[in-house]
């Protein structure tokens, strides 16, 4: 039996809790945490803080590994190397 129906408050407007949870979990697996928070807020009417906490709980419950921003760090490293190389050539 799927217990995902218990992940959202009972007062949600959409009616089908498991479908909403699946959509939110899929967004999280794709690294779309902000979208997941927006979807949660829309479907439950919860505030930002409550929604963020609920999403964090879902991340833990489903053991979802969120992206850590490695691409940004890599871009910064490449930019620094390129800048250093350009300065060195002068």
Secondary structure by P-SEA (a helix, b strand, c coil): ccccccccccccccccaaaaaaaaaaaaaacaaaaaaaaaaaaccccaaaaaaaaaaaaaaaccccccaaaaaaaaaaaaaaaaaaaaac
